[in-house]
Amino acid sequence: MPLVRYRKVVILGYRSVGKTSLTHQFVDGEFLECYDPTVESTYNKMLMVGKDEFHLQLVDTAGQDEYTILPPSFSIGIHGYLLVYSVTSLRRMPVVLVGNKADLSMESREVKTDEGKKLADSWGAVFLESSAKENQMTRGIFTKIIEEIDRVDNSYCTV
Ligand code: GDP
């Protein structure tokens, strides 16, 4: 008997990198040159992997713009994220990797600072460790992501 499993995956990435096209191709087996971004944002698809039956719920963030308040479906019960970029654009995604709960004792730590840093470096992301108990640290995180967004925006050539 195959095991039946449920997996919810959110597809992230800049606008127009092909999030909807990838999802639509996977779910419906076709590629559309133009896709109405407002049509659908959640797709369901069953996929056999090995002997197990995976029921996928795919949440496409393509229809959102910077003014959209993300619905709860984008943040609740997620098992994984797909981060998509386009090989035709050098535009880098501003990412800050945050190792939180750094206030807790060494005994409960499973990820060394070095390991977090290495992972962030391999992504070209900024790395910070933090504690939600420290207001200054949380401020640092949000300041950093704002700075990163600005830095990436300003390095984007518009000539
Ligand atoms: P989204 O905003 O990230 O969901 O991007 P879309 O899926 O709407 O794609 C943006 C544009 O790029 C559309 O015109 C697509 O047809 C095109 N596109 C998406 N993926 C590919 C791809 O793999 N190859 C090519 N050649 N075009 C693509």
Backbone and ligand atoms as CSV (ligand in chain L), in Angstrom:
chain,resi,resn,atom,element,x,y,z
A,1,MET,N,N,0.839,-1.217,0.000
A,1,MET,CA,C,0.000,0.000,0.000
A,1,MET,C,C,0.870,1.262,0.000
A,2,PRO,N,N,0.648,2.181,-0.975
A,2,PRO,CA,C,1.441,3.419,-0.948
A,2,PRO,C,C,1.022,4.291,0.236
A,3,LEU,N,N,1.987,4.989,0.787
A,3,LEU,CA,C,1.671,5.964,1.829
A,3,LEU,C,C,1.127,7.215,1.160
A,4,VAL,N,N,0.111,7.831,1.746
A,4,VAL,CA,C,-0.416,9.076,1.199
A,4,VAL,C,C,0.092,10.219,2.072
A,5,ARG,N,N,0.749,11.174,1.420
A,5,ARG,CA,C,1.303,12.291,2.184
A,5,ARG,C,C,0.848,13.614,1.592
A,6,TYR,N,N,0.773,14.611,2.426
A,6,TYR,CA,C,0.357,15.946,1.986
A,6,TYR,C,C,1.536,16.898,2.131
A,7,ARG,N,N,1.779,17.666,1.092
A,7,ARG,CA,C,2.896,18.604,1.128
A,7,ARG,C,C,2.450,19.948,0.573
A,8,LYS,N,N,2.726,20.978,1.324
A,8,LYS,CA,C,2.372,22.324,0.859
A,8,LYS,C,C,3.662,23.089,0.542
A,9,VAL,N,N,3.734,23.589,-0.683
A,9,VAL,CA,C,4.953,24.238,-1.151
A,9,VAL,C,C,4.623,25.637,-1.670
A,10,VAL,N,N,5.393,26.617,-1.231
A,10,VAL,CA,C,5.196,27.998,-1.701
A,10,VAL,C,C,6.281,28.324,-2.724
A,11,ILE,N,N,5.871,28.916,-3.848
A,11,ILE,CA,C,6.818,29.243,-4.916
A,11,ILE,C,C,7.118,30.736,-4.882
A,12,LEU,N,N,8.384,31.038,-4.589
A,12,LEU,CA,C,8.796,32.429,-4.411
A,12,LEU,C,C,9.772,32.857,-5.498
A,13,GLY,N,N,9.886,34.153,-5.681
A,13,GLY,CA,C,10.855,34.688,-6.641
A,13,GLY,C,C,10.351,36.006,-7.180
A,14,TYR,N,N,11.254,36.767,-7.828
A,14,TYR,CA,C,10.840,38.038,-8.414
A,14,TYR,C,C,9.746,37.833,-9.454
A,15,ARG,N,N,9.064,38.912,-9.754
A,15,ARG,CA,C,8.032,38.900,-10.784
A,15,ARG,C,C,8.644,38.521,-12.138
A,16,SER,N,N,7.904,37.749,-12.921
A,16,SER,CA,C,8.274,37.410,-14.301
A,16,SER,C,C,9.459,36.458,-14.460
A,17,VAL,N,N,9.867,35.810,-13.393
A,17,VAL,CA,C,10.957,34.843,-13.554
A,17,VAL,C,C,10.445,33.494,-14.058
A,18,GLY,N,N,9.118,33.319,-14.010
A,18,GLY,CA,C,8.533,32.083,-14.543
A,18,GLY,C,C,7.888,31.186,-13.501
A,19,LYS,N,N,7.495,31.739,-12.363
A,19,LYS,CA,C,6.896,30.928,-11.296
A,19,LYS,C,C,5.596,30.266,-11.755
A,20,THR,N,N,4.717,31.079,-12.359
A,20,THR,CA,C,3.433,30.543,-12.796
A,20,THR,C,C,3.639,29.563,-13.941
A,21,SER,N,N,4.542,29.896,-14.849
A,21,SER,CA,C,4.778,29.020,-16.002
A,21,SER,C,C,5.278,27.645,-15.563
A,22,LEU,N,N,6.195,27.628,-14.623
A,22,LEU,CA,C,6.714,26.350,-14.115
A,22,LEU,C,C,5.598,25.538,-13.460
A,23,THR,N,N,4.825,26.214,-12.644
A,23,THR,CA,C,3.755,25.532,-11.907
A,23,THR,C,C,2.687,25.019,-12.865
A,24,HIS,N,N,2.312,25.887,-13.806
A,24,HIS,CA,C,1.272,25.528,-14.764
A,24,HIS,C,C,1.733,24.356,-15.644
A,25,GLN,N,N,2.978,24.382,-16.048
A,25,GLN,CA,C,3.528,23.276,-16.860
A,25,GLN,C,C,3.475,21.970,-16.076
A,26,PHE,N,N,3.872,22.021,-14.819
A,26,PHE,CA,C,3.888,20.823,-13.985
A,26,PHE,C,C,2.468,20.293,-13.748
A,27,VAL,N,N,1.542,21.214,-13.472
A,27,VAL,CA,C,0.187,20.794,-13.095
A,27,VAL,C,C,-0.658,20.443,-14.324
A,28,ASP,N,N,-0.603,21.285,-15.371
A,28,ASP,CA,C,-1.504,21.101,-16.518
A,28,ASP,C,C,-0.798,20.646,-17.797
A,29,GLY,N,N,0.539,20.563,-17.759
A,29,GLY,CA,C,1.270,20.033,-18.910
A,29,GLY,C,C,1.295,20.945,-20.113
A,30,GLU,N,N,1.258,22.246,-19.896
A,30,GLU,CA,C,1.375,23.155,-21.045
A,30,GLU,C,C,2.128,24.426,-20.661
A,31,PHE,N,N,2.709,25.044,-21.696
A,31,PHE,CA,C,3.418,26.309,-21.497
A,31,PHE,C,C,2.639,27.418,-22.189
A,32,LEU,N,N,2.338,28.464,-21.457
A,32,LEU,CA,C,1.613,29.593,-22.045
A,32,LEU,C,C,2.550,30.786,-22.147
A,33,GLU,N,N,2.585,31.425,-23.315
A,33,GLU,CA,C,3.426,32.622,-23.476
A,33,GLU,C,C,2.941,33.741,-22.555
A,34,CYS,N,N,1.607,33.855,-22.477
A,34,CYS,CA,C,1.027,34.882,-21.609
A,34,CYS,C,C,0.037,34.228,-20.664
A,35,TYR,N,N,0.201,34.515,-19.422
A,35,TYR,CA,C,-0.659,33.897,-18.421
A,35,TYR,C,C,-1.271,34.995,-17.584
A,36,ASP,N,N,-2.592,34.946,-17.419
A,36,ASP,CA,C,-3.244,35.959,-16.585
A,36,ASP,C,C,-2.857,35.708,-15.126
A,37,PRO,N,N,-2.077,36.594,-14.557
A,37,PRO,CA,C,-1.537,36.322,-13.215
A,37,PRO,C,C,-2.587,36.293,-12.124
A,38,THR,N,N,-3.794,36.786,-12.455
A,38,THR,CA,C,-4.814,36.846,-11.402
A,38,THR,C,C,-5.686,35.588,-11.380
A,39,VAL,N,N,-5.474,34.672,-12.338
A,39,VAL,CA,C,-6.388,33.534,-12.474
A,39,VAL,C,C,-6.406,32.632,-11.243
A,40,GLU,N,N,-5.264,32.196,-10.831
A,40,GLU,CA,C,-5.217,31.167,-9.803
A,40,GLU,C,C,-3.960,31.331,-8.967
A,41,SER,N,N,-4.031,31.012,-7.725
A,41,SER,CA,C,-2.789,31.100,-6.965
A,41,SER,C,C,-2.468,29.808,-6.224
A,42,THR,N,N,-3.448,28.896,-6.169
A,42,THR,CA,C,-3.176,27.628,-5.498
A,42,THR,C,C,-3.513,26.476,-6.429
A,43,TYR,N,N,-2.595,25.558,-6.539
A,43,TYR,CA,C,-2.773,24.411,-7.432
A,43,TYR,C,C,-2.651,23.136,-6.605
A,44,ASN,N,N,-3.380,22.101,-7.070
A,44,ASN,CA,C,-3.255,20.799,-6.413
A,44,ASN,C,C,-2.809,19.768,-7.434
A,45,LYS,N,N,-1.917,18.916,-7.019
A,45,LYS,CA,C,-1.403,17.912,-7.947
A,45,LYS,C,C,-0.921,16.716,-7.144
A,46,MET,N,N,-1.188,15.521,-7.687
A,46,MET,CA,C,-0.688,14.315,-7.026
A,46,MET,C,C,0.555,13.850,-7.755
A,47,LEU,N,N,1.558,13.456,-7.014
A,47,LEU,CA,C,2.810,12.999,-7.612
A,47,LEU,C,C,3.294,11.756,-6.870
A,48,MET,N,N,3.587,10.684,-7.634
A,48,MET,CA,C,4.157,9.488,-7.010
A,48,MET,C,C,5.663,9.680,-6.925
A,49,VAL,N,N,6.215,9.529,-5.781
A,49,VAL,CA,C,7.672,9.562,-5.628
A,49,VAL,C,C,8.052,8.270,-4.906
A,50,GLY,N,N,8.767,7.403,-5.626
A,50,GLY,CA,C,9.012,6.062,-5.098
A,50,GLY,C,C,7.667,5.369,-4.980
A,51,LYS,N,N,7.388,4.823,-3.817
A,51,LYS,CA,C,6.108,4.100,-3.647
A,51,LYS,C,C,5.043,4.988,-3.014
A,52,ASP,N,N,5.405,6.209,-2.701
A,52,ASP,CA,C,4.474,7.061,-1.947
A,52,ASP,C,C,3.727,8.054,-2.833
A,53,GLU,N,N,2.496,8.330,-2.382
A,53,GLU,CA,C,1.615,9.224,-3.128
A,53,GLU,C,C,1.625,10.590,-2.434
A,54,PHE,N,N,2.167,11.583,-3.124
A,54,PHE,CA,C,2.243,12.916,-2.525
A,54,PHE,C,C,1.146,13.816,-3.078
A,55,HIS,N,N,0.340,14.344,-2.210
A,55,HIS,CA,C,-0.677,15.320,-2.616
A,55,HIS,C,C,-0.088,16.699,-2.370
A,56,LEU,N,N,0.216,17.351,-3.477
A,56,LEU,CA,C,0.888,18.642,-3.376
A,56,LEU,C,C,-0.104,19.779,-3.443
A,57,GLN,N,N,0.059,20.723,-2.563
A,57,GLN,CA,C,-0.660,21.993,-2.679
A,57,GLN,C,C,0.410,23.034,-2.983
A,58,LEU,N,N,0.324,23.628,-4.164
A,58,LEU,CA,C,1.345,24.582,-4.595
A,58,LEU,C,C,0.776,25.986,-4.519
A,59,VAL,N,N,1.446,26.843,-3.796
A,59,VAL,CA,C,0.968,28.218,-3.642
A,59,VAL,C,C,1.860,29.126,-4.474
A,60,ASP,N,N,1.280,29.676,-5.536
A,60,ASP,CA,C,2.022,30.537,-6.460
A,60,ASP,C,C,1.876,31.987,-6.016
A,61,THR,N,N,2.998,32.641,-5.764
A,61,THR,CA,C,2.936,34.018,-5.276
A,61,THR,C,C,2.951,35.029,-6.422
A,62,ALA,N,N,2.842,34.553,-7.668
A,62,ALA,CA,C,3.031,35.435,-8.832
A,62,ALA,C,C,2.020,36.574,-8.920
A,63,GLY,N,N,0.797,36.332,-8.504
A,63,GLY,CA,C,-0.237,37.358,-8.665
A,63,GLY,C,C,-0.116,38.507,-7.669
A,64,GLN,N,N,0.858,38.410,-6.792
A,64,GLN,CA,C,0.974,39.426,-5.749
A,64,GLN,C,C,1.820,40.596,-6.229
A,65,ASP,N,N,1.536,41.754,-5.727
A,65,ASP,CA,C,2.454,42.853,-5.968
A,65,ASP,C,C,2.869,43.417,-4.611
A,66,GLU,N,N,3.680,44.481,-4.661
A,66,GLU,CA,C,4.248,44.941,-3.393
A,66,GLU,C,C,3.217,45.498,-2.422
A,67,TYR,N,N,1.991,45.722,-2.911
A,67,TYR,CA,C,0.965,46.278,-2.022
A,67,TYR,C,C,0.008,45.213,-1.489
A,68,THR,N,N,0.199,43.985,-1.946
A,68,THR,CA,C,-0.726,42.935,-1.539
A,68,THR,C,C,-0.397,42.441,-0.135
A,69,ILE,N,N,-1.448,42.281,0.650
A,69,ILE,CA,C,-1.250,41.650,1.950
A,69,ILE,C,C,-1.395,40.147,1.705
A,70,LEU,N,N,-0.344,39.391,2.025
A,70,LEU,CA,C,-0.376,37.966,1.721
A,70,LEU,C,C,-1.425,37.259,2.570
A,71,PRO,N,N,-2.240,36.422,1.925
A,71,PRO,CA,C,-3.248,35.690,2.704
A,71,PRO,C,C,-2.578,34.632,3.590
A,72,PRO,N,N,-3.300,34.151,4.604
A,72,PRO,CA,C,-2.695,33.170,5.525
A,72,PRO,C,C,-2.207,31.913,4.812
A,73,SER,N,N,-2.807,31.576,3.657
A,73,SER,CA,C,-2.404,30.360,2.948
A,73,SER,C,C,-0.928,30.412,2.547
A,74,PHE,N,N,-0.349,31.610,2.523
A,74,PHE,CA,C,1.048,31.754,2.140
A,74,PHE,C,C,2.002,31.489,3.303
A,75,SER,N,N,1.463,31.372,4.479
A,75,SER,CA,C,2.377,31.244,5.605
A,75,SER,C,C,2.044,30.113,6.580
A,76,ILE,N,N,0.870,29.496,6.414
A,76,ILE,CA,C,0.477,28.484,7.410
A,76,ILE,C,C,0.665,27.068,6.858
A,77,GLY,N,N,1.270,26.231,7.626
A,77,GLY,CA,C,1.375,24.806,7.290
A,77,GLY,C,C,2.256,24.489,6.101
A,78,ILE,N,N,3.281,25.283,5.876
A,78,ILE,CA,C,4.142,25.069,4.714
A,78,ILE,C,C,5.234,24.041,5.026
A,79,HIS,N,N,5.438,23.141,4.048
A,79,HIS,CA,C,6.500,22.147,4.219
A,79,HIS,C,C,7.790,22.554,3.518
A,80,GLY,N,N,7.656,23.361,2.460
A,80,GLY,CA,C,8.873,23.725,1.734
A,80,GLY,C,C,8.659,24.922,0.824
A,81,TYR,N,N,9.765,25.507,0.409
A,81,TYR,CA,C,9.737,26.675,-0.478
A,81,TYR,C,C,10.525,26.369,-1.744
A,82,LEU,N,N,10.017,26.832,-2.866
A,82,LEU,CA,C,10.777,26.805,-4.113
A,82,LEU,C,C,11.146,28.242,-4.411
A,83,LEU,N,N,12.426,28.511,-4.551
A,83,LEU,CA,C,12.870,29.870,-4.859
A,83,LEU,C,C,13.333,29.884,-6.314
A,84,VAL,N,N,12.655,30.680,-7.137
A,84,VAL,CA,C,12.911,30.661,-8.583
A,84,VAL,C,C,13.574,31.968,-9.013
A,85,TYR,N,N,14.557,31.881,-9.898
A,85,TYR,CA,C,15.101,33.078,-10.541
A,85,TYR,C,C,15.196,32.799,-12.028
A,86,SER,N,N,15.420,33.842,-12.807
A,86,SER,CA,C,15.547,33.674,-14.249
A,86,SER,C,C,17.025,33.770,-14.638
A,87,VAL,N,N,17.489,32.820,-15.449
A,87,VAL,CA,C,18.899,32.856,-15.867
A,87,VAL,C,C,19.167,34.003,-16.834
A,88,THR,N,N,18.095,34.696,-17.261
A,88,THR,CA,C,18.281,35.827,-18.177
A,88,THR,C,C,18.436,37.145,-17.431
A,89,SER,N,N,18.452,37.091,-16.113
A,89,SER,CA,C,18.608,38.325,-15.348
A,89,SER,C,C,19.603,38.122,-14.218
A,90,LEU,N,N,20.516,39.088,-14.098
A,90,LEU,CA,C,21.533,39.015,-13.044
A,90,LEU,C,C,21.007,39.506,-11.702
A,91,ARG,N,N,19.788,39.993,-11.729
A,91,ARG,CA,C,19.250,40.607,-10.525
A,91,ARG,C,C,19.287,39.626,-9.354
A,92,ARG,N,N,19.953,40.047,-8.305
A,92,ARG,CA,C,20.132,39.185,-7.154
A,92,ARG,C,C,19.020,39.425,-6.143
A,93,MET,N,N,18.571,38.349,-5.536
A,93,MET,CA,C,17.518,38.450,-4.532
A,93,MET,C,C,18.126,38.879,-3.190
A,94,PRO,N,N,17.648,39.977,-2.612
A,94,PRO,CA,C,18.181,40.357,-1.303
A,94,PRO,C,C,17.696,39.367,-0.232
A,95,VAL,N,N,18.635,38.686,0.387
A,95,VAL,CA,C,18.262,37.703,1.409
A,95,VAL,C,C,19.111,37.920,2.661
A,96,VAL,N,N,18.456,37.908,3.803
A,96,VAL,CA,C,19.173,37.906,5.075
A,96,VAL,C,C,18.815,36.598,5.778
A,97,LEU,N,N,19.813,35.789,6.058
A,97,LEU,CA,C,19.580,34.526,6.768
A,97,LEU,C,C,19.728,34.804,8.260
A,98,VAL,N,N,18.675,34.502,9.021
A,98,VAL,CA,C,18.660,34.847,10.442
A,98,VAL,C,C,18.679,33.583,11.303
A,99,GLY,N,N,19.713,33.451,12.098
A,99,GLY,CA,C,19.782,32.349,13.062
A,99,GLY,C,C,19.221,32.856,14.378
A,100,ASN,N,N,17.976,32.557,14.631
A,100,ASN,CA,C,17.302,33.113,15.816
A,100,ASN,C,C,17.440,32.202,17.043
A,101,LYS,N,N,17.014,32.671,18.162
A,101,LYS,CA,C,17.060,31.995,19.473
A,101,LYS,C,C,18.502,31.851,19.965
A,102,ALA,N,N,19.374,32.762,19.523
A,102,ALA,CA,C,20.786,32.685,19.884
A,102,ALA,C,C,21.009,32.965,21.371
A,103,ASP,N,N,19.960,33.398,22.076
A,103,ASP,CA,C,20.076,33.637,23.523
A,103,ASP,C,C,20.059,32.325,24.305
A,104,LEU,N,N,19.576,31.253,23.668
A,104,LEU,CA,C,19.438,29.997,24.425
A,104,LEU,C,C,20.798,29.346,24.655
A,105,SER,N,N,20.835,28.499,25.650
A,105,SER,CA,C,22.125,27.971,26.127
A,105,SER,C,C,22.829,27.127,25.080
A,106,MET,N,N,24.138,26.998,25.244
A,106,MET,CA,C,24.949,26.231,24.297
A,106,MET,C,C,24.446,24.795,24.166
A,107,GLU,N,N,23.897,24.237,25.256
A,107,GLU,CA,C,23.432,22.837,25.188
A,107,GLU,C,C,22.308,22.640,24.178
A,108,SER,N,N,21.466,23.682,24.021
A,108,SER,CA,C,20.340,23.491,23.105
A,108,SER,C,C,20.689,23.898,21.673
A,109,ARG,N,N,21.888,24.415,21.466
A,109,ARG,CA,C,22.274,24.835,20.118
A,109,ARG,C,C,22.623,23.634,19.239
A,110,GLU,N,N,22.018,23.576,18.038
A,110,GLU,CA,C,22.332,22.503,17.088
A,110,GLU,C,C,23.062,23.027,15.861
A,111,VAL,N,N,22.956,24.350,15.602
A,111,VAL,CA,C,23.608,24.927,14.421
A,111,VAL,C,C,24.668,25.927,14.899
A,112,LYS,N,N,25.920,25.641,14.574
A,112,LYS,CA,C,26.985,26.549,14.984
A,112,LYS,C,C,26.918,27.844,14.179
A,113,THR,N,N,27.405,28.931,14.778
A,113,THR,CA,C,27.417,30.214,14.080
A,113,THR,C,C,28.132,30.082,12.735
A,114,ASP,N,N,29.260,29.379,12.761
A,114,ASP,CA,C,30.037,29.165,11.530
A,114,ASP,C,C,29.242,28.506,10.423
A,115,GLU,N,N,28.412,27.532,10.822
A,115,GLU,CA,C,27.624,26.786,9.832
A,115,GLU,C,C,26.577,27.684,9.178
A,116,GLY,N,N,25.938,28.519,10.000
A,116,GLY,CA,C,24.964,29.470,9.456
A,116,GLY,C,C,25.641,30.429,8.502
A,117,LYS,N,N,26.809,30.903,8.910
A,117,LYS,CA,C,27.564,31.872,8.111
A,117,LYS,C,C,27.968,31.259,6.760
A,118,LYS,N,N,28.437,30.018,6.821
A,118,LYS,CA,C,28.849,29.332,5.593
A,118,LYS,C,C,27.683,29.193,4.627
A,119,LEU,N,N,26.524,28.818,5.175
A,119,LEU,CA,C,25.334,28.648,4.334
A,119,LEU,C,C,24.969,29.980,3.680
A,120,ALA,N,N,24.956,31.040,4.491
A,120,ALA,CA,C,24.613,32.368,3.960
A,120,ALA,C,C,25.622,32.773,2.878
A,121,ASP,N,N,26.906,32.529,3.119
A,121,ASP,CA,C,27.935,32.887,2.126
A,121,ASP,C,C,27.692,32.143,0.813
A,122,SER,N,N,27.312,30.873,0.929
A,122,SER,CA,C,27.110,30.092,-0.297
A,122,SER,C,C,25.913,30.612,-1.096
A,123,TRP,N,N,24.993,31.288,-0.412
A,123,TRP,CA,C,23.846,31.900,-1.112
A,123,TRP,C,C,24.133,33.334,-1.550
A,124,GLY,N,N,25.244,33.896,-1.093
A,124,GLY,CA,C,25.485,35.319,-1.318
A,124,GLY,C,C,24.548,36.149,-0.456
A,125,ALA,N,N,24.141,35.594,0.678
A,125,ALA,CA,C,23.199,36.286,1.574
A,125,ALA,C,C,23.938,36.870,2.771
A,126,VAL,N,N,23.297,37.816,3.422
A,126,VAL,CA,C,23.835,38.373,4.657
A,126,VAL,C,C,23.452,37.430,5.799
A,127,PHE,N,N,24.333,37.298,6.769
A,127,PHE,CA,C,24.048,36.411,7.897
A,127,PHE,C,C,24.006,37.187,9.206
A,128,LEU,N,N,23.011,36.910,10.003
A,128,LEU,CA,C,22.921,37.504,11.342
A,128,LEU,C,C,22.403,36.458,12.316
A,129,GLU,N,N,22.955,36.480,13.521
A,129,GLU,CA,C,22.324,35.696,14.587
A,129,GLU,C,C,21.576,36.667,15.466
A,130,SER,N,N,20.475,36.191,16.041
A,130,SER,CA,C,19.656,37.123,16.805
A,130,SER,C,C,18.885,36.433,17.911
A,131,SER,N,N,18.246,37.279,18.697
A,131,SER,CA,C,17.315,36.782,19.694
A,131,SER,C,C,16.110,37.702,19.669
A,132,ALA,N,N,14.943,37.112,19.622
A,132,ALA,CA,C,13.718,37.917,19.619
A,132,ALA,C,C,13.513,38.611,20.968
A,133,LYS,N,N,14.371,38.265,21.944
A,133,LYS,CA,C,14.273,38.920,23.257
A,133,LYS,C,C,14.963,40.277,23.265
A,134,GLU,N,N,15.776,40.528,22.248
A,134,GLU,CA,C,16.575,41.766,22.205
A,134,GLU,C,C,16.062,42.710,21.123
A,135,ASN,N,N,15.486,43.811,21.541
A,135,ASN,CA,C,14.908,44.756,20.582
A,135,ASN,C,C,15.938,45.256,19.572
A,136,GLN,N,N,17.137,45.547,20.047
A,136,GLN,CA,C,18.176,46.081,19.153
A,136,GLN,C,C,18.523,45.099,18.040
A,137,MET,N,N,18.541,43.804,18.400
A,137,MET,CA,C,18.878,42.786,17.404
A,137,MET,C,C,17.804,42.689,16.333
A,138,THR,N,N,16.551,42.746,16.755
A,138,THR,CA,C,15.473,42.638,15.771
A,138,THR,C,C,15.519,43.854,14.842
A,139,ARG,N,N,15.821,44.988,15.428
A,139,ARG,CA,C,15.951,46.202,14.630
A,139,ARG,C,C,17.066,46.045,13.584
A,140,GLY,N,N,18.157,45.413,14.024
A,140,GLY,CA,C,19.292,45.171,13.124
A,140,GLY,C,C,18.904,44.318,11.920
A,141,ILE,N,N,18.081,43.316,12.163
A,141,ILE,CA,C,17.662,42.427,11.075
A,141,ILE,C,C,16.874,43.210,10.020
A,142,PHE,N,N,15.915,43.989,10.508
A,142,PHE,CA,C,15.045,44.692,9.556
A,142,PHE,C,C,15.770,45.848,8.873
A,143,THR,N,N,16.710,46.433,9.601
A,143,THR,CA,C,17.535,47.461,8.966
A,143,THR,C,C,18.353,46.822,7.850
A,144,LYS,N,N,18.899,45.641,8.137
A,144,LYS,CA,C,19.758,44.958,7.168
A,144,LYS,C,C,18.999,44.585,5.895
A,145,ILE,N,N,17.784,44.088,6.051
A,145,ILE,CA,C,17.050,43.676,4.829
A,145,ILE,C,C,16.694,44.920,4.001
A,146,ILE,N,N,16.379,46.028,4.676
A,146,ILE,CA,C,16.091,47.269,3.945
A,146,ILE,C,C,17.341,47.717,3.184
A,147,GLU,N,N,18.493,47.659,3.863
A,147,GLU,CA,C,19.746,48.057,3.208
A,147,GLU,C,C,20.062,47.161,2.017
A,148,GLU,N,N,19.828,45.860,2.207
A,148,GLU,CA,C,20.114,44.911,1.121
A,148,GLU,C,C,19.217,45.166,-0.096
A,149,ILE,N,N,17.945,45.430,0.174
A,149,ILE,CA,C,17.003,45.695,-0.924
A,149,ILE,C,C,17.474,46.933,-1.692
A,150,ASP,N,N,17.852,47.961,-0.950
A,150,ASP,CA,C,18.330,49.204,-1.581
A,150,ASP,C,C,19.595,48.956,-2.385
A,151,ARG,N,N,20.502,48.168,-1.797
A,151,ARG,CA,C,21.774,47.903,-2.455
A,151,ARG,C,C,21.548,47.179,-3.792
A,152,VAL,N,N,20.665,46.163,-3.759
A,152,VAL,CA,C,20.390,45.395,-4.974
A,152,VAL,C,C,19.678,46.281,-5.996
A,153,ASP,N,N,18.735,47.093,-5.535
A,153,ASP,CA,C,18.013,48.004,-6.445
A,153,ASP,C,C,18.972,48.975,-7.114
A,154,ASN,N,N,19.903,49.507,-6.311
A,154,ASN,CA,C,20.823,50.505,-6.863
A,154,ASN,C,C,21.875,49.906,-7.780
A,155,SER,N,N,22.117,48.589,-7.630
A,155,SER,CA,C,23.124,47.970,-8.488
A,155,SER,C,C,22.498,47.457,-9.779
A,156,TYR,N,N,21.179,47.648,-9.904
A,156,TYR,CA,C,20.470,47.161,-11.075
A,156,TYR,C,C,20.594,48.196,-12.189
A,157,CYS,N,N,21.215,47.795,-13.294
A,157,CYS,CA,C,21.513,48.730,-14.374
A,157,CYS,C,C,20.256,49.042,-15.185
A,158,THR,N,N,19.954,50.323,-15.322
A,158,THR,CA,C,18.713,50.672,-16.023
A,158,THR,C,C,18.964,51.460,-17.307
A,159,VAL,N,N,20.228,51.479,-17.793
A,159,VAL,CA,C,20.482,52.266,-19.010
A,159,VAL,C,C,19.846,51.624,-20.241
L,1,GDP,P1,P,5.948,34.834,-12.799
L,1,GDP,O1,O,5.544,36.272,-12.658
L,1,GDP,O2,O,7.228,34.560,-12.080
L,1,GDP,O3,O,4.886,33.854,-12.458
L,1,GDP,O4,O,6.332,34.631,-14.353
L,1,GDP,P2,P,5.430,34.010,-15.532
L,1,GDP,O5,O,5.270,32.542,-15.336
L,1,GDP,O6,O,4.193,34.837,-15.694
L,1,GDP,O7,O,6.417,34.221,-16.774
L,1,GDP,C1,C,6.805,35.503,-17.225
L,1,GDP,C2,C,7.098,35.427,-18.718
L,1,GDP,O8,O,8.230,34.597,-18.954
L,1,GDP,C3,C,5.946,34.852,-19.525
L,1,GDP,O9,O,5.843,35.564,-20.749
L,1,GDP,C4,C,6.367,33.415,-19.763
L,1,GDP,O10,O,5.811,32.906,-20.955
L,1,GDP,C5,C,7.891,33.523,-19.836
L,1,GDP,N1,N,8.559,32.320,-19.333
L,1,GDP,C6,C,8.362,31.730,-18.130
L,1,GDP,N2,N,9.149,30.656,-18.000
L,1,GDP,C7,C,9.844,30.546,-19.138
L,1,GDP,C8,C,10.837,29.621,-19.598
L,1,GDP,O11,O,11.252,28.666,-18.919
L,1,GDP,N3,N,11.337,29.852,-20.855
L,1,GDP,C9,C,10.931,30.898,-21.602
L,1,GDP,N4,N,11.481,31.030,-22.811
L,1,GDP,N5,N,10.006,31.790,-21.211
L,1,GDP,C10,C,9.475,31.610,-19.993
